[in-house]
Amino acid sequence: MPVDPVCGIELTEDLATILEYKDKKIYFCCEGCKKIFQKKPKKYSK
């Protein structure tokens, strides 16, 4: 199961908000976490 890199919540792919970043799908629990990630992607990318 994917994990939201911002808040750490485990989620299912079908309910997640998805962002393509560096040819990789990143899954988020909500638009808020997605926006936080977009402001500072290096902080949350591994």
LINKAJO-V159955 format. One record per helix or strand. SS is the DSSP state (a for helix, b for strand). FROM is the first residue (numbers start at 1). LEN is the number of residues. Records with the same first field share a line. If there is no record, write none. Layout:
# LINKAJO-V159955
SS=FROM-LEN + FROM-LEN
This chain:
# LINKAJO-V159955
b=2-2 + 10-2 + 17-5 + 24-5
a=13-3 + 31-9 + 41-4
